[in-house]
Amino acid sequence: MSFQAYLDNIEAKTGKNPAGFRAWGKDKGFGAGAGLAPGVKAGEIVTALKDEFGLGHGHAMAIVALLKGAKKEGDA
């Protein structure tokens, strides 16, 4: 499955697109510009995504990659 397919599935489930998750990450204190805020661990973000949106581990990690800037929309 491509990264974009993960994002499409996540949006279908949550109603949030990548920009919405970036805003969510900043609001939660996870994001800092282009990347994660200092000291933020992937596990904290995954837990929040599972609790708040009911995402599974793989989909939550896709959002972590998006917030880190490691992946972006359209990536394979």
All heavy atoms as TSV, in Angstrom:
chain	resi	resn	atom	element	x	y	z
A	1	MET	N	N	0.843	-1.168	0.000
A	1	MET	CA	C	0.000	0.000	0.000
A	1	MET	C	C	0.892	1.236	0.000
A	1	MET	O	O	1.851	1.307	0.762
A	1	MET	CB	C	-0.895	-0.031	1.245
A	1	MET	CG	C	-1.823	1.154	1.338
A	1	MET	SD	S	-2.876	1.204	2.824
A	1	MET	CE	C	-3.879	-0.223	2.596
A	2	SER	N	N	0.560	2.190	-0.834
A	2	SER	CA	C	1.356	3.415	-0.895
A	2	SER	C	C	1.046	4.309	0.304
A	2	SER	O	O	0.008	4.166	0.962
A	2	SER	CB	C	1.048	4.177	-2.187
A	2	SER	OG	O	-0.246	4.761	-2.131
A	3	PHE	N	N	1.935	5.231	0.554
A	3	PHE	CA	C	1.720	6.179	1.647
A	3	PHE	C	C	0.458	6.979	1.395
A	3	PHE	O	O	-0.335	7.219	2.322
A	3	PHE	CB	C	2.943	7.094	1.803
A	3	PHE	CG	C	2.846	7.990	2.999
A	3	PHE	CD1	C	2.950	7.474	4.278
A	3	PHE	CD2	C	2.630	9.340	2.850
A	3	PHE	CE1	C	2.852	8.294	5.397
A	3	PHE	CE2	C	2.533	10.173	3.962
A	3	PHE	CZ	C	2.643	9.647	5.233
A	4	GLN	N	N	0.242	7.377	0.144
A	4	GLN	CA	C	-0.961	8.147	-0.185
A	4	GLN	C	C	-2.219	7.329	0.100
A	4	GLN	O	O	-3.211	7.864	0.586
A	4	GLN	CB	C	-0.942	8.606	-1.640
A	4	GLN	CG	C	-2.132	9.492	-2.002
A	4	GLN	CD	C	-2.190	10.766	-1.176
A	4	GLN	OE1	O	-1.203	11.488	-1.050
A	4	GLN	NE2	N	-3.342	11.064	-0.585
A	5	ALA	N	N	-2.177	6.031	-0.157
A	5	ALA	CA	C	-3.332	5.177	0.138
A	5	ALA	C	C	-3.602	5.154	1.642
A	5	ALA	O	O	-4.764	5.172	2.067
A	5	ALA	CB	C	-3.107	3.771	-0.390
A	6	TYR	N	N	-2.545	5.118	2.453
A	6	TYR	CA	C	-2.723	5.200	3.906
A	6	TYR	C	C	-3.434	6.506	4.266
A	6	TYR	O	O	-4.386	6.519	5.045
A	6	TYR	CB	C	-1.379	5.147	4.635
A	6	TYR	CG	C	-0.941	3.774	5.058
A	6	TYR	CD1	C	-0.165	2.979	4.237
A	6	TYR	CD2	C	-1.309	3.273	6.297
A	6	TYR	CE1	C	0.243	1.720	4.628
A	6	TYR	CE2	C	-0.897	2.015	6.707
A	6	TYR	CZ	C	-0.125	1.248	5.865
A	6	TYR	OH	O	0.262	0.004	6.274
A	7	LEU	N	N	-2.955	7.614	3.713
A	7	LEU	CA	C	-3.565	8.909	4.013
A	7	LEU	C	C	-5.024	8.961	3.578
A	7	LEU	O	O	-5.874	9.497	4.298
A	7	LEU	CB	C	-2.770	10.032	3.349
A	7	LEU	CG	C	-1.341	10.244	3.842
A	7	LEU	CD1	C	-0.682	11.383	3.063
A	7	LEU	CD2	C	-1.301	10.523	5.331
A	8	ASP	N	N	-5.315	8.388	2.408
A	8	ASP	CA	C	-6.704	8.368	1.928
A	8	ASP	C	C	-7.596	7.563	2.869
A	8	ASP	O	O	-8.714	7.982	3.189
A	8	ASP	CB	C	-6.771	7.788	0.513
A	8	ASP	CG	C	-6.120	8.680	-0.534
A	8	ASP	OD1	O	-5.886	9.880	-0.268
A	8	ASP	OD2	O	-5.828	8.155	-1.636
A	9	ASN	N	N	-7.114	6.413	3.317
A	9	ASN	CA	C	-7.882	5.581	4.254
A	9	ASN	C	C	-8.084	6.285	5.593
A	9	ASN	O	O	-9.162	6.206	6.190
A	9	ASN	CB	C	-7.188	4.232	4.476
A	9	ASN	CG	C	-7.298	3.320	3.289
A	9	ASN	OD1	O	-8.201	3.445	2.470
A	9	ASN	ND2	N	-6.375	2.383	3.178
A	10	ILE	N	N	-7.056	6.963	6.057
A	10	ILE	CA	C	-7.146	7.686	7.323
A	10	ILE	C	C	-8.173	8.815	7.201
A	10	ILE	O	O	-8.997	9.017	8.103
A	10	ILE	CB	C	-5.765	8.229	7.744
A	10	ILE	CG1	C	-4.834	7.070	8.097
A	10	ILE	CG2	C	-5.882	9.218	8.897
A	10	ILE	CD1	C	-3.368	7.445	8.179
A	11	GLU	N	N	-8.142	9.527	6.091
A	11	GLU	CA	C	-9.101	10.619	5.891
A	11	GLU	C	C	-10.530	10.085	5.824
A	11	GLU	O	O	-11.455	10.682	6.393
A	11	GLU	CB	C	-8.770	11.415	4.637
A	11	GLU	CG	C	-9.657	12.636	4.469
A	11	GLU	CD	C	-9.234	13.569	3.359
A	11	GLU	OE1	O	-8.208	13.320	2.704
A	11	GLU	OE2	O	-9.956	14.562	3.144
A	12	ALA	N	N	-10.720	8.949	5.152
A	12	ALA	CA	C	-12.053	8.344	5.077
A	12	ALA	C	C	-12.560	7.962	6.468
A	12	ALA	O	O	-13.746	8.103	6.769
A	12	ALA	CB	C	-12.026	7.126	4.164
A	13	LYS	N	N	-11.662	7.508	7.330
A	13	LYS	CA	C	-12.044	7.070	8.681
A	13	LYS	C	C	-12.270	8.246	9.630
A	13	LYS	O	O	-13.190	8.227	10.442
A	13	LYS	CB	C	-10.973	6.141	9.255
A	13	LYS	CG	C	-11.287	5.654	10.656
A	13	LYS	CD	C	-10.289	4.648	11.160
A	13	LYS	CE	C	-10.607	4.287	12.587
A	13	LYS	NZ	N	-10.989	2.941	12.797
A	14	THR	N	N	-11.407	9.268	9.539
A	14	THR	CA	C	-11.412	10.343	10.534
A	14	THR	C	C	-12.012	11.661	10.042
A	14	THR	O	O	-12.352	12.514	10.855
A	14	THR	CB	C	-9.982	10.652	10.997
A	14	THR	OG1	O	-9.230	11.190	9.912
A	14	THR	CG2	C	-9.305	9.416	11.571
A	15	GLY	N	N	-12.051	11.837	8.720
A	15	GLY	CA	C	-12.493	13.117	8.174
A	15	GLY	C	C	-11.395	14.170	8.151
A	15	GLY	O	O	-11.609	15.289	7.715
A	16	LYS	N	N	-10.197	13.806	8.616
A	16	LYS	CA	C	-9.069	14.752	8.645
A	16	LYS	C	C	-8.106	14.449	7.509
A	16	LYS	O	O	-7.692	13.322	7.312
A	16	LYS	CB	C	-8.294	14.645	9.960
A	16	LYS	CG	C	-8.932	15.366	11.101
A	16	LYS	CD	C	-7.875	15.608	12.175
A	16	LYS	CE	C	-8.429	16.355	13.329
A	16	LYS	NZ	N	-8.865	17.692	13.021
A	17	ASN	N	N	-7.726	15.509	6.798
A	17	ASN	CA	C	-6.725	15.383	5.747
A	17	ASN	C	C	-5.343	15.674	6.353
A	17	ASN	O	O	-5.246	16.013	7.541
A	17	ASN	CB	C	-7.065	16.311	4.572
A	17	ASN	CG	C	-7.058	17.779	4.960
A	17	ASN	OD1	O	-6.520	18.175	5.986
A	17	ASN	ND2	N	-7.674	18.606	4.146
A	18	PRO	N	N	-4.278	15.540	5.557
A	18	PRO	CA	C	-2.936	15.780	6.116
A	18	PRO	C	C	-2.764	17.158	6.764
A	18	PRO	O	O	-2.161	17.258	7.836
A	18	PRO	CB	C	-2.019	15.606	4.896
A	18	PRO	CG	C	-2.735	14.576	4.080
A	18	PRO	CD	C	-4.192	14.963	4.204
A	19	ALA	N	N	-3.317	18.195	6.142
A	19	ALA	CA	C	-3.218	19.528	6.741
A	19	ALA	C	C	-3.922	19.564	8.099
A	19	ALA	O	O	-3.439	20.202	9.045
A	19	ALA	CB	C	-3.797	20.576	5.806
A	20	GLY	N	N	-5.041	18.860	8.198
A	20	GLY	CA	C	-5.762	18.791	9.461
A	20	GLY	C	C	-4.957	18.091	10.538
A	20	GLY	O	O	-4.972	18.502	11.707
A	21	PHE	N	N	-4.242	17.035	10.162
A	21	PHE	CA	C	-3.404	16.347	11.146
A	21	PHE	C	C	-2.181	17.180	11.521
A	21	PHE	O	O	-1.735	17.136	12.670
A	21	PHE	CB	C	-2.989	14.959	10.655
A	21	PHE	CG	C	-4.034	13.930	10.931
A	21	PHE	CD1	C	-4.808	13.423	9.910
A	21	PHE	CD2	C	-4.272	13.484	12.227
A	21	PHE	CE1	C	-5.795	12.484	10.163
A	21	PHE	CE2	C	-5.253	12.552	12.499
A	21	PHE	CZ	C	-6.028	12.051	11.463
A	22	ARG	N	N	-1.650	17.942	10.588
A	22	ARG	CA	C	-0.537	18.832	10.949
A	22	ARG	C	C	-1.001	19.867	11.963
A	22	ARG	O	O	-0.306	20.155	12.946
A	22	ARG	CB	C	0.042	19.494	9.704
A	22	ARG	CG	C	0.870	18.565	8.860
A	22	ARG	CD	C	1.567	19.337	7.724
A	22	ARG	NE	N	2.118	18.403	6.777
A	22	ARG	CZ	C	1.542	18.066	5.626
A	22	ARG	NH1	N	0.399	18.590	5.259
A	22	ARG	NH2	N	2.115	17.191	4.826
A	23	ALA	N	N	-2.186	20.444	11.727
A	23	ALA	CA	C	-2.749	21.421	12.668
A	23	ALA	C	C	-3.020	20.754	14.020
A	23	ALA	O	O	-2.719	21.335	15.080
A	23	ALA	CB	C	-4.023	22.028	12.100
A	24	TRP	N	N	-3.565	19.539	13.994
A	24	TRP	CA	C	-3.818	18.788	15.220
A	24	TRP	C	C	-2.511	18.575	15.989
A	24	TRP	O	O	-2.465	18.775	17.201
A	24	TRP	CB	C	-4.474	17.445	14.865
A	24	TRP	CG	C	-4.634	16.499	16.002
A	24	TRP	CD1	C	-5.670	16.448	16.886
A	24	TRP	CD2	C	-3.732	15.454	16.387
A	24	TRP	NE1	N	-5.456	15.432	17.805
A	24	TRP	CE2	C	-4.280	14.816	17.513
A	24	TRP	CE3	C	-2.511	14.995	15.884
A	24	TRP	CZ2	C	-3.651	13.743	18.149
A	24	TRP	CZ3	C	-1.889	13.933	16.522
A	24	TRP	CH2	C	-2.458	13.314	17.637
A	25	GLY	N	N	-1.460	18.175	15.279
A	25	GLY	CA	C	-0.161	17.946	15.912
A	25	GLY	C	C	0.395	19.193	16.561
A	25	GLY	O	O	0.939	19.144	17.674
A	26	LYS	N	N	0.241	20.324	15.906
A	26	LYS	CA	C	0.714	21.590	16.491
A	26	LYS	C	C	-0.112	21.948	17.714
A	26	LYS	O	O	0.429	22.371	18.735
A	26	LYS	CB	C	0.667	22.706	15.456
A	26	LYS	CG	C	1.784	22.597	14.448
A	26	LYS	CD	C	1.791	23.755	13.490
A	26	LYS	CE	C	2.899	23.518	12.478
A	26	LYS	NZ	N	2.955	24.566	11.473
A	27	ASP	N	N	-1.443	21.772	17.610
A	27	ASP	CA	C	-2.320	22.072	18.745
A	27	ASP	C	C	-1.983	21.217	19.967
A	27	ASP	O	O	-2.083	21.679	21.099
A	27	ASP	CB	C	-3.787	21.858	18.377
A	27	ASP	CG	C	-4.323	22.897	17.403
A	27	ASP	OD1	O	-3.652	23.935	17.196
A	27	ASP	OD2	O	-5.412	22.659	16.839
A	28	LYS	N	N	-1.598	19.969	19.737
A	28	LYS	CA	C	-1.261	19.047	20.821
A	28	LYS	C	C	0.166	19.245	21.332
A	28	LYS	O	O	0.579	18.615	22.298
A	28	LYS	CB	C	-1.401	17.593	20.348
A	28	LYS	CG	C	-2.820	17.181	20.059
A	28	LYS	CD	C	-3.560	16.984	21.358
A	28	LYS	CE	C	-4.884	16.300	21.121
A	28	LYS	NZ	N	-5.611	16.113	22.358
A	29	GLY	N	N	0.949	20.078	20.654
A	29	GLY	CA	C	2.332	20.302	21.056
A	29	GLY	C	C	3.306	19.287	20.496
A	29	GLY	O	O	4.453	19.224	20.916
A	30	PHE	N	N	2.855	18.472	19.526
A	30	PHE	CA	C	3.727	17.460	18.925
A	30	PHE	C	C	4.593	18.039	17.806
A	30	PHE	O	O	5.703	17.588	17.588
A	30	PHE	CB	C	2.913	16.303	18.349
A	30	PHE	CG	C	2.133	15.524	19.362
A	30	PHE	CD1	C	0.848	15.094	19.088
A	30	PHE	CD2	C	2.667	15.195	20.596
A	30	PHE	CE1	C	0.116	14.358	20.003
A	30	PHE	CE2	C	1.948	14.459	21.532
A	30	PHE	CZ	C	0.664	14.048	21.232
A	31	GLY	N	N	4.047	18.997	17.084
A	31	GLY	CA	C	4.745	19.529	15.918
A	31	GLY	C	C	5.372	20.871	16.193
A	31	GLY	O	O	4.865	21.658	16.986
A	32	ALA	N	N	6.470	21.116	15.497
A	32	ALA	CA	C	7.159	22.398	15.597
A	32	ALA	C	C	7.650	22.773	14.212
A	32	ALA	O	O	8.715	22.351	13.805
A	32	ALA	CB	C	8.311	22.319	16.576
A	33	GLY	N	N	6.856	23.518	13.472
A	33	GLY	CA	C	7.252	23.883	12.117
A	33	GLY	C	C	7.334	22.658	11.240
A	33	GLY	O	O	6.368	21.938	11.077
A	34	ALA	N	N	8.503	22.408	10.700
A	34	ALA	CA	C	8.718	21.249	9.829
A	34	ALA	C	C	9.380	20.144	10.628
A	34	ALA	O	O	10.589	19.991	10.617
A	34	ALA	CB	C	9.566	21.641	8.624
A	35	GLY	N	N	8.607	19.416	11.377
A	35	GLY	CA	C	9.141	18.318	12.165
A	35	GLY	C	C	8.472	18.243	13.521
A	35	GLY	O	O	7.514	18.962	13.799
A	36	LEU	N	N	8.974	17.353	14.345
A	36	LEU	CA	C	8.418	17.183	15.678
A	36	LEU	C	C	9.063	18.165	16.646
A	36	LEU	O	O	10.213	18.566	16.472
A	36	LEU	CB	C	8.664	15.757	16.179
A	36	LEU	CG	C	8.001	14.629	15.413
A	36	LEU	CD1	C	8.317	13.297	16.081
A	36	LEU	CD2	C	6.511	14.833	15.292
A	37	ALA	N	N	8.311	18.520	17.662
A	37	ALA	CA	C	8.850	19.377	18.719
A	37	ALA	C	C	9.940	18.603	19.463
A	37	ALA	O	O	9.888	17.373	19.541
A	37	ALA	CB	C	7.733	19.789	19.671
A	38	PRO	N	N	10.916	19.303	19.998
A	38	PRO	CA	C	11.984	18.631	20.744
A	38	PRO	C	C	11.428	17.781	21.882
A	38	PRO	O	O	10.531	18.206	22.614
A	38	PRO	CB	C	12.825	19.792	21.288
A	38	PRO	CG	C	12.531	20.933	20.384
A	38	PRO	CD	C	11.108	20.753	19.934
A	39	GLY	N	N	11.941	16.569	21.996
A	39	GLY	CA	C	11.564	15.676	23.073
A	39	GLY	C	C	10.313	14.847	22.827
A	39	GLY	O	O	9.996	13.967	23.620
A	40	VAL	N	N	9.594	15.120	21.748
A	40	VAL	CA	C	8.373	14.354	21.454
A	40	VAL	C	C	8.764	13.002	20.871
A	40	VAL	O	O	9.586	12.919	19.962
A	40	VAL	CB	C	7.455	15.122	20.479
A	40	VAL	CG1	C	6.298	14.252	20.030
A	40	VAL	CG2	C	6.946	16.393	21.121
A	41	LYS	N	N	8.180	11.959	21.405
A	41	LYS	CA	C	8.446	10.583	20.950
A	41	LYS	C	C	7.265	10.077	20.138
A	41	LYS	O	O	6.109	10.429	20.401
A	41	LYS	CB	C	8.671	9.652	22.140
A	41	LYS	CG	C	9.805	10.064	23.039
A	41	LYS	CD	C	11.124	9.885	22.353
A	41	LYS	CE	C	12.249	10.213	23.311
A	41	LYS	NZ	N	13.482	10.491	22.644
A	42	ALA	N	N	7.551	9.242	19.170
A	42	ALA	CA	C	6.520	8.681	18.302
A	42	ALA	C	C	5.433	7.975	19.107
A	42	ALA	O	O	4.247	8.073	18.784
A	42	ALA	CB	C	7.137	7.728	17.296
A	43	GLY	N	N	5.823	7.285	20.167
A	43	GLY	CA	C	4.866	6.545	20.971
A	43	GLY	C	C	3.767	7.413	21.571
A	43	GLY	O	O	2.616	6.993	21.673
A	44	GLU	N	N	4.120	8.638	21.977
A	44	GLU	CA	C	3.116	9.556	22.532
A	44	GLU	C	C	2.093	9.926	21.475
A	44	GLU	O	O	0.895	9.999	21.754
A	44	GLU	CB	C	3.729	10.886	22.989
A	44	GLU	CG	C	4.943	10.875	23.807
A	44	GLU	CD	C	5.465	12.297	24.022
A	44	GLU	OE1	O	4.724	13.173	24.495
A	44	GLU	OE2	O	6.640	12.509	23.716
A	45	ILE	N	N	2.580	10.168	20.269
A	45	ILE	CA	C	1.691	10.554	19.176
A	45	ILE	C	C	0.795	9.378	18.804
A	45	ILE	O	O	-0.410	9.546	18.614
A	45	ILE	CB	C	2.501	11.038	17.960
A	45	ILE	CG1	C	3.370	12.240	18.340
A	45	ILE	CG2	C	1.568	11.389	16.804
A	45	ILE	CD1	C	4.378	12.638	17.287
A	46	VAL	N	N	1.374	8.196	18.705
A	46	VAL	CA	C	0.610	6.992	18.360
A	46	VAL	C	C	-0.504	6.770	19.378
A	46	VAL	O	O	-1.658	6.512	19.011
A	46	VAL	CB	C	1.539	5.760	18.255
A	46	VAL	CG1	C	0.737	4.476	18.197
A	46	VAL	CG2	C	2.436	5.884	17.034
A	47	THR	N	N	-0.182	6.883	20.645
A	47	THR	CA	C	-1.191	6.693	21.689
A	47	THR	C	C	-2.322	7.707	21.541
A	47	THR	O	O	-3.503	7.348	21.631
A	47	THR	CB	C	-0.547	6.800	23.090
A	47	THR	OG1	O	0.421	5.762	23.212
A	47	THR	CG2	C	-1.578	6.688	24.193
A	48	ALA	N	N	-1.980	8.961	21.310
A	48	ALA	CA	C	-3.003	10.003	21.145
A	48	ALA	C	C	-3.878	9.730	19.918
A	48	ALA	O	O	-5.101	9.897	19.974
A	48	ALA	CB	C	-2.343	11.370	21.035
A	49	LEU	N	N	-3.262	9.305	18.822
A	49	LEU	CA	C	-4.025	9.019	17.600
A	49	LEU	C	C	-4.952	7.821	17.790
A	49	LEU	O	O	-6.090	7.821	17.305
A	49	LEU	CB	C	-3.074	8.772	16.427
A	49	LEU	CG	C	-2.333	10.001	15.910
A	49	LEU	CD1	C	-1.164	9.586	15.028
A	49	LEU	CD2	C	-3.286	10.917	15.156
A	50	LYS	N	N	-4.474	6.812	18.494
A	50	LYS	CA	C	-5.317	5.641	18.774
A	50	LYS	C	C	-6.487	6.033	19.665
A	50	LYS	O	O	-7.631	5.640	19.414
A	50	LYS	CB	C	-4.488	4.535	19.437
A	50	LYS	CG	C	-3.541	3.830	18.488
A	50	LYS	CD	C	-2.730	2.768	19.231
A	50	LYS	CE	C	-1.848	1.985	18.300
A	50	LYS	NZ	N	-1.128	0.911	19.006
A	51	ASP	N	N	-6.222	6.801	20.710
A	51	ASP	CA	C	-7.263	7.198	21.658
A	51	ASP	C	C	-8.278	8.148	21.033
A	51	ASP	O	O	-9.476	7.986	21.217
A	51	ASP	CB	C	-6.656	7.866	22.894
A	51	ASP	CG	C	-5.869	6.917	23.775
A	51	ASP	OD1	O	-5.991	5.676	23.583
A	51	ASP	OD2	O	-5.126	7.407	24.643
A	52	GLU	N	N	-7.776	9.161	20.325
A	52	GLU	CA	C	-8.654	10.209	19.814
A	52	GLU	C	C	-9.378	9.839	18.523
A	52	GLU	O	O	-10.512	10.239	18.321
A	52	GLU	CB	C	-7.834	11.489	19.606
A	52	GLU	CG	C	-8.694	12.720	19.454
A	52	GLU	CD	C	-7.911	14.010	19.596
A	52	GLU	OE1	O	-6.900	14.035	20.339
A	52	GLU	OE2	O	-8.318	14.993	18.956
A	53	PHE	N	N	-8.711	9.078	17.661
A	53	PHE	CA	C	-9.282	8.804	16.337
A	53	PHE	C	C	-9.537	7.326	16.074
A	53	PHE	O	O	-10.060	6.968	15.026
A	53	PHE	CB	C	-8.356	9.356	15.236
A	53	PHE	CG	C	-8.170	10.838	15.324
A	53	PHE	CD1	C	-7.000	11.376	15.834
A	53	PHE	CD2	C	-9.173	11.708	14.912
A	53	PHE	CE1	C	-6.822	12.743	15.920
A	53	PHE	CE2	C	-9.011	13.084	15.004
A	53	PHE	CZ	C	-7.832	13.601	15.506
A	54	GLY	N	N	-9.130	6.461	16.982
A	54	GLY	CA	C	-9.336	5.034	16.789
A	54	GLY	C	C	-8.477	4.431	15.692
A	54	GLY	O	O	-8.827	3.409	15.120
A	55	LEU	N	N	-7.331	5.060	15.409
A	55	LEU	CA	C	-6.446	4.536	14.368
A	55	LEU	C	C	-5.694	3.314	14.878
A	55	LEU	O	O	-5.393	3.208	16.072
A	55	LEU	CB	C	-5.437	5.601	13.935
A	55	LEU	CG	C	-5.996	6.823	13.222
A	55	LEU	CD1	C	-4.853	7.769	12.854
A	55	LEU	CD2	C	-6.781	6.444	11.982
A	56	GLY	N	N	-5.366	2.419	13.965
A	56	GLY	CA	C	-4.500	1.299	14.278
A	56	GLY	C	C	-3.055	1.760	14.273
A	56	GLY	O	O	-2.738	2.899	13.897
A	57	HIS	N	N	-2.171	0.870	14.662
A	57	HIS	CA	C	-0.759	1.235	14.795
A	57	HIS	C	C	-0.150	1.695	13.462
A	57	HIS	O	O	0.546	2.714	13.422
A	57	HIS	CB	C	0.037	0.061	15.369
A	57	HIS	CG	C	1.434	0.439	15.725
A	57	HIS	ND1	N	1.742	1.133	16.870
A	57	HIS	CD2	C	2.602	0.254	15.055
A	57	HIS	CE1	C	3.047	1.358	16.894
A	57	HIS	NE2	N	3.591	0.828	15.818
A	58	GLY	N	N	-0.397	0.965	12.391
A	58	GLY	CA	C	0.186	1.320	11.093
A	58	GLY	C	C	-0.277	2.672	10.592
A	58	GLY	O	O	0.528	3.480	10.098
A	59	HIS	N	N	-1.575	2.940	10.721
A	59	HIS	CA	C	-2.096	4.229	10.279
A	59	HIS	C	C	-1.580	5.358	11.175
A	59	HIS	O	O	-1.262	6.449	10.694
A	59	HIS	CB	C	-3.623	4.203	10.235
A	59	HIS	CG	C	-4.149	3.423	9.086
A	59	HIS	ND1	N	-4.653	2.158	9.236
A	59	HIS	CD2	C	-4.219	3.698	7.762
A	59	HIS	CE1	C	-5.029	1.707	8.056
A	59	HIS	NE2	N	-4.767	2.622	7.138
A	60	ALA	N	N	-1.472	5.092	12.467
A	60	ALA	CA	C	-0.927	6.104	13.376
A	60	ALA	C	C	0.531	6.409	13.029
A	60	ALA	O	O	0.943	7.574	13.032
A	60	ALA	CB	C	-1.052	5.636	14.821
A	61	MET	N	N	1.300	5.381	12.708
A	61	MET	CA	C	2.700	5.611	12.329
A	61	MET	C	C	2.811	6.399	11.024
A	61	MET	O	O	3.766	7.154	10.835
A	61	MET	CB	C	3.451	4.281	12.221
A	61	MET	CG	C	3.743	3.650	13.579
A	61	MET	SD	S	4.685	4.718	14.703
A	61	MET	CE	C	6.254	4.830	13.833
A	62	ALA	N	N	1.845	6.239	10.133
A	62	ALA	CA	C	1.834	7.040	8.904
A	62	ALA	C	C	1.668	8.516	9.248
A	62	ALA	O	O	2.333	9.378	8.658
A	62	ALA	CB	C	0.727	6.574	7.965
A	63	ILE	N	N	0.822	8.817	10.215
A	63	ILE	CA	C	0.651	10.207	10.632
A	63	ILE	C	C	1.916	10.707	11.327
A	63	ILE	O	O	2.317	11.862	11.137
A	63	ILE	CB	C	-0.595	10.378	11.531
A	63	ILE	CG1	C	-1.865	10.000	10.760
A	63	ILE	CG2	C	-0.687	11.805	12.079
A	63	ILE	CD1	C	-2.117	10.820	9.496
A	64	VAL	N	N	2.565	9.873	12.100
A	64	VAL	CA	C	3.848	10.261	12.713
A	64	VAL	C	C	4.847	10.625	11.615
A	64	VAL	O	O	5.529	11.650	11.708
A	64	VAL	CB	C	4.401	9.140	13.617
A	64	VAL	CG1	C	5.828	9.443	14.059
A	64	VAL	CG2	C	3.502	8.931	14.828
A	65	ALA	N	N	4.948	9.808	10.575
A	65	ALA	CA	C	5.866	10.101	9.464
A	65	ALA	C	C	5.507	11.423	8.801
A	65	ALA	O	O	6.386	12.206	8.424
A	65	ALA	CB	C	5.845	8.962	8.448
A	66	LEU	N	N	4.219	11.692	8.667
A	66	LEU	CA	C	3.761	12.957	8.093
A	66	LEU	C	C	4.185	14.123	8.983
A	66	LEU	O	O	4.731	15.121	8.493
A	66	LEU	CB	C	2.233	12.912	7.944
A	66	LEU	CG	C	1.582	14.136	7.335
A	66	LEU	CD1	C	1.805	14.153	5.835
A	66	LEU	CD2	C	0.092	14.144	7.637
A	67	LEU	N	N	3.949	13.994	10.290
A	67	LEU	CA	C	4.307	15.073	11.209
A	67	LEU	C	C	5.813	15.290	11.283
A	67	LEU	O	O	6.269	16.427	11.438
A	67	LEU	CB	C	3.754	14.782	12.612
A	67	LEU	CG	C	2.231	14.735	12.743
A	67	LEU	CD1	C	1.832	14.389	14.174
A	67	LEU	CD2	C	1.585	16.030	12.298
A	68	LYS	N	N	6.585	14.216	11.175
A	68	LYS	CA	C	8.047	14.325	11.185
A	68	LYS	C	C	8.575	15.004	9.928
A	68	LYS	O	O	9.673	15.532	9.925
A	68	LYS	CB	C	8.676	12.934	11.249
A	68	LYS	CG	C	8.742	12.318	12.581
A	68	LYS	CD	C	9.436	10.954	12.448
A	68	LYS	CE	C	9.944	10.439	13.729
A	68	LYS	NZ	N	10.595	9.132	13.571
A	69	GLY	N	N	7.797	14.903	8.851
A	69	GLY	CA	C	8.259	15.422	7.563
A	69	GLY	C	C	8.997	14.371	6.780
A	69	GLY	O	O	9.565	14.661	5.725
A	70	ALA	N	N	9.003	13.124	7.269
A	70	ALA	CA	C	9.679	12.032	6.581
A	70	ALA	C	C	8.935	11.609	5.334
A	70	ALA	O	O	9.543	11.082	4.399
A	70	ALA	CB	C	9.841	10.841	7.525
A	71	LYS	N	N	7.627	11.799	5.321
A	71	LYS	CA	C	6.784	11.469	4.175
A	71	LYS	C	C	5.837	12.627	3.938
A	71	LYS	O	O	5.560	13.415	4.845
A	71	LYS	CB	C	5.937	10.210	4.461
A	71	LYS	CG	C	6.714	8.937	4.602
A	71	LYS	CD	C	6.996	8.380	3.254
A	71	LYS	CE	C	7.430	6.920	3.342
A	71	LYS	NZ	N	7.552	6.330	2.036
A	72	LYS	N	N	5.334	12.711	2.690
A	72	LYS	CA	C	4.361	13.748	2.368
A	72	LYS	C	C	3.308	13.193	1.414
A	72	LYS	O	O	3.464	12.092	0.901
A	72	LYS	CB	C	5.056	14.968	1.768
A	72	LYS	CG	C	5.791	14.714	0.479
A	72	LYS	CD	C	6.533	15.963	0.055
A	72	LYS	CE	C	7.215	15.898	-1.264
A	72	LYS	NZ	N	7.862	14.721	-1.676
A	73	GLU	N	N	2.254	13.954	1.241
A	73	GLU	CA	C	1.190	13.531	0.343
A	73	GLU	C	C	1.767	13.176	-1.022
A	73	GLU	O	O	2.697	13.821	-1.499
A	73	GLU	CB	C	0.154	14.643	0.141
A	73	GLU	CG	C	-0.539	15.087	1.385
A	73	GLU	CD	C	0.136	16.243	2.095
A	73	GLU	OE1	O	1.376	16.362	2.077
A	73	GLU	OE2	O	-0.578	17.030	2.692
A	74	GLY	N	N	1.211	12.123	-1.601
A	74	GLY	CA	C	1.644	11.705	-2.925
A	74	GLY	C	C	2.817	10.733	-2.929
A	74	GLY	O	O	3.157	10.194	-3.972
A	75	ASP	N	N	3.445	10.501	-1.781
A	75	ASP	CA	C	4.565	9.566	-1.728
A	75	ASP	C	C	4.073	8.141	-1.959
A	75	ASP	O	O	2.965	7.789	-1.577
A	75	ASP	CB	C	5.283	9.620	-0.369
A	75	ASP	CG	C	6.218	10.813	-0.249
A	75	ASP	OD1	O	6.388	11.548	-1.236
A	75	ASP	OD2	O	6.775	11.008	0.848
A	76	ALA	N	N	4.923	7.360	-2.572
A	76	ALA	CA	C	4.582	5.957	-2.840
A	76	ALA	C	C	4.754	5.126	-1.603
A	76	ALA	O	O	5.388	5.463	-0.663
A	76	ALA	CB	C	5.470	5.428	-3.940
